[in-house]
Every structure is written in C-alpha cells, then in structure tokens.
C-alpha cells in the first residue's frame, strides 16, 4: 500500500489541475479536501481517496496532456485564479480543458508563454538552476550605448533581491531596441536591470522559450509540434523536479 501513497500536491499536479506550487497554496488555503476533510500540508492520498478542490472532485488523469504556445497580449494577467483577475489568461484563451501557464509574463509584457495540464513538466521548466534559455526583444526610452550592452551582459546587482543577475547575451538591434537571452527568472528582471542603468522599458516581448519560437499573432495559440515537444523534453530531461522554495525563484515576471 505504501507504494500507492502519493503526496497531495503531486496528485493535483499529475491530475492536470495545477502545478505543485499552486497546489500547495490551495492546500494551505483550506480549499482542498480528502474524503471531505481538510488535510494538513504534506498529506498523502491513496487511489481510493476522494480529492476535491472547492467541492469539485479531482480525478487522476487518463487522457493525453496538452501543450500550447500562446502569444500573450499586453494587459492579460498570467493567473489561473479567475475569481480575482478579470483579464486573466485562462478566461482569455477559453480552452476546453483545464490548463495553466508555465511561468509568467507581467501585465505590461507580451509574447510567448507555454500552457499545459502537465504539472510535472511545469516543475522542470521553471527551475532557474537548469539554465533554460528565454529570449526577449526590448525597446527602451533612451538610445542604447555600448556601455549599456556591456553592463547588461555582465550582470546587474539587484539591491532589493540581494543578488546579481547572471551573465547573459545582449545584442543591440537598433537605436532603441535590444535582444536579451536569460537563463534565470528573477521577478521583473529585465525591467529592474534597465532601471538600474537609468533606462525605462517601453515594450517587452518574449520571442523564444528554449527551442520554441514565437510564430503566431498576438492573442493566438497553437499546439506544440511533435518535434518541438520531443526536443523540449530532451532539454529538460535532466532537470531537478523537487521544489526548493528557499532557493528558487519561480515567478518569471519580466
């Protein structure tokens, strides 16, 4: 029987309801029950247990997972809590199955974001320590100097976070536009880096996540191709899956 026991957050993740991190928040808020009893954090369930979120029975999945690439418009909020945010990503897409975003793009930002109902892949992709590349096109309010490029590339110390950003690839596109490839996901990282150098971000678009490129119009989504998913799966095959909340920032806001 011990082999059949599964942590509640993992159960919800594998059921395609949400990521493990989101599941922990639901459990902590008392919105999850096992056999109509509110459990403690870390509780394990058996296949015979009835798990509910807000009174809705959540069963283990039997269908294939969904993997979507979405071009998020400016103004859409990357949250699954449709009760809080009017312009949330879930209502905007209105996909027929329950899905959730992998990471975030803040409200003023736009571009590529992946969505899925596969909680396991979420945990792998969001590990900042795994060095998965994310590429952005950014316009700023001041002409871009060579000093700006060099300092952005070398890393910027973010005082309120108490850490320096990792070295990254920054290239000037035109007088006010640059591209940047990040391998970490600090909260509002690009905006904070620019602010430190007295530049203000005017537009910010994510154009690539690892091997998946933005190739659809704003507000549109598509399924990942078989080749995209195969390559993506290979890239994250060695990723750490265990959540370490004290050392890993998974906000991925930019």
NORCORJO-V439270 format. One record per residue. N is the residue number from 1. BURIAL is 1 if it has 16 or more other ideal C-beta (glycine too) atoms within 10 Angstrom, else 0. D_FIRST is the distance of its C-alpha to the first C-alpha in whole Angstrom. Layout:
[[N & BURIAL & D_FIRST] [N & BURIAL & D_FIRST]]
//
This chain:
[[1 & 0 & 0] [2 & 0 & 4] [3 & 0 & 5] [4 & 0 & 5] [5 & 0 & 7] [6 & 1 & 11] [7 & 1 & 14] [8 & 1 & 16] [9 & 1 & 19] [10 & 1 & 17] [11 & 1 & 16] [12 & 1 & 20] [13 & 1 & 21] [14 & 1 & 19] [15 & 1 & 20] [16 & 1 & 24] [17 & 1 & 24] [18 & 1 & 26] [19 & 1 & 25] [20 & 1 & 23] [21 & 1 & 26] [22 & 1 & 27] [23 & 1 & 24] [24 & 1 & 24] [25 & 0 & 27] [26 & 1 & 26] [27 & 1 & 24] [28 & 0 & 26] [29 & 0 & 29] [30 & 0 & 27] [31 & 0 & 27] [32 & 1 & 23] [33 & 1 & 21] [34 & 1 & 17] [35 & 0 & 18] [36 & 0 & 22] [37 & 0 & 21] [38 & 0 & 22] [39 & 1 & 20] [40 & 0 & 20] [41 & 0 & 21] [42 & 0 & 17] [43 & 1 & 15] [44 & 0 & 12] [45 & 1 & 11] [46 & 0 & 8] [47 & 0 & 10] [48 & 0 & 11] [49 & 1 & 13] [50 & 0 & 17] [51 & 1 & 18] [52 & 0 & 22] [53 & 1 & 25] [54 & 0 & 28] [55 & 0 & 27] [56 & 0 & 26] [57 & 0 & 23] [58 & 1 & 21] [59 & 0 & 19] [60 & 0 & 17] [61 & 0 & 20] [62 & 0 & 21] [63 & 0 & 25] [64 & 0 & 27] [65 & 0 & 27] [66 & 1 & 31] [67 & 1 & 33] [68 & 1 & 36] [69 & 1 & 39] [70 & 1 & 41] [71 & 1 & 45] [72 & 1 & 44] [73 & 1 & 48] [74 & 0 & 49] [75 & 0 & 48] [76 & 1 & 45] [77 & 1 & 42] [78 & 1 & 39] [79 & 1 & 36] [80 & 1 & 34] [81 & 0 & 35] [82 & 0 & 37] [83 & 0 & 38] [84 & 0 & 40] [85 & 1 & 42] [86 & 0 & 44] [87 & 0 & 44] [88 & 1 & 41] [89 & 1 & 40] [90 & 1 & 37] [91 & 0 & 40] [92 & 1 & 42] [93 & 1 & 41] [94 & 0 & 39] [95 & 0 & 37] [96 & 0 & 35] [97 & 0 & 32] [98 & 0 & 30] [99 & 1 & 31] [100 & 1 & 31] [101 & 1 & 34] [102 & 1 & 33] [103 & 1 & 35] [104 & 1 & 38] [105 & 1 & 42] [106 & 1 & 44] [107 & 0 & 46] [108 & 0 & 49] [109 & 1 & 48] [110 & 1 & 47] [111 & 1 & 46] [112 & 1 & 43] [113 & 1 & 39] [114 & 1 & 36] [115 & 1 & 34] [116 & 1 & 31] [117 & 1 & 27] [118 & 1 & 25] [119 & 1 & 24] [120 & 1 & 23] [121 & 1 & 27] [122 & 1 & 28] [123 & 1 & 26] [124 & 1 & 28] [125 & 1 & 31] [126 & 1 & 32] [127 & 1 & 32] [128 & 1 & 35] [129 & 0 & 35] [130 & 1 & 34] [131 & 0 & 38] [132 & 1 & 38] [133 & 0 & 41] [134 & 1 & 42] [135 & 1 & 46] [136 & 1 & 48] [137 & 1 & 52] [138 & 1 & 53] [139 & 1 & 57] [140 & 1 & 58] [141 & 0 & 62] [142 & 0 & 64] [143 & 0 & 65] [144 & 1 & 62] [145 & 0 & 64] [146 & 0 & 63] [147 & 0 & 62] [148 & 1 & 59] [149 & 0 & 58] [150 & 0 & 58] [151 & 0 & 56] [152 & 1 & 54] [153 & 0 & 53] [154 & 0 & 53] [155 & 0 & 50] [156 & 1 & 51] [157 & 0 & 50] [158 & 1 & 49] [159 & 0 & 50] [160 & 0 & 48] [161 & 0 & 44] [162 & 0 & 46] [163 & 0 & 45] [164 & 0 & 47] [165 & 1 & 46] [166 & 0 & 45] [167 & 0 & 48] [168 & 1 & 48] [169 & 0 & 51] [170 & 1 & 53] [171 & 0 & 56] [172 & 0 & 59] [173 & 0 & 59] [174 & 0 & 62] [175 & 0 & 64] [176 & 1 & 62] [177 & 0 & 58] [178 & 1 & 56] [179 & 1 & 53] [180 & 1 & 50] [181 & 0 & 47] [182 & 1 & 44] [183 & 1 & 41] [184 & 1 & 40] [185 & 1 & 39] [186 & 1 & 41] [187 & 1 & 42] [188 & 1 & 45] [189 & 1 & 46] [190 & 1 & 49] [191 & 1 & 50] [192 & 1 & 50] [193 & 1 & 51] [194 & 1 & 54] [195 & 0 & 55] [196 & 0 & 55] [197 & 0 & 58] [198 & 0 & 60] [199 & 1 & 59] [200 & 0 & 57] [201 & 1 & 55] [202 & 0 & 57] [203 & 0 & 54] [204 & 1 & 51] [205 & 1 & 49] [206 & 1 & 46] [207 & 1 & 47] [208 & 1 & 44] [209 & 1 & 40] [210 & 1 & 40] [211 & 1 & 41] [212 & 1 & 41] [213 & 0 & 44] [214 & 1 & 46] [215 & 0 & 48] [216 & 0 & 48] [217 & 0 & 50] [218 & 0 & 49] [219 & 0 & 47] [220 & 0 & 46] [221 & 1 & 42] [222 & 0 & 41] [223 & 0 & 38] [224 & 1 & 37] [225 & 0 & 39] [226 & 0 & 37] [227 & 0 & 39] [228 & 1 & 38] [229 & 1 & 34] [230 & 0 & 34] [231 & 0 & 36] [232 & 1 & 35] [233 & 0 & 31] [234 & 0 & 33] [235 & 1 & 34] [236 & 1 & 31] [237 & 0 & 29] [238 & 0 & 29] [239 & 1 & 29] [240 & 0 & 27] [241 & 0 & 24] [242 & 0 & 23] [243 & 0 & 25] [244 & 0 & 28] [245 & 0 & 30] [246 & 0 & 32] [247 & 0 & 33] [248 & 1 & 33] [249 & 1 & 35] [250 & 1 & 34] [251 & 0 & 36] [252 & 1 & 38] [253 & 1 & 41] [254 & 1 & 45]]
//
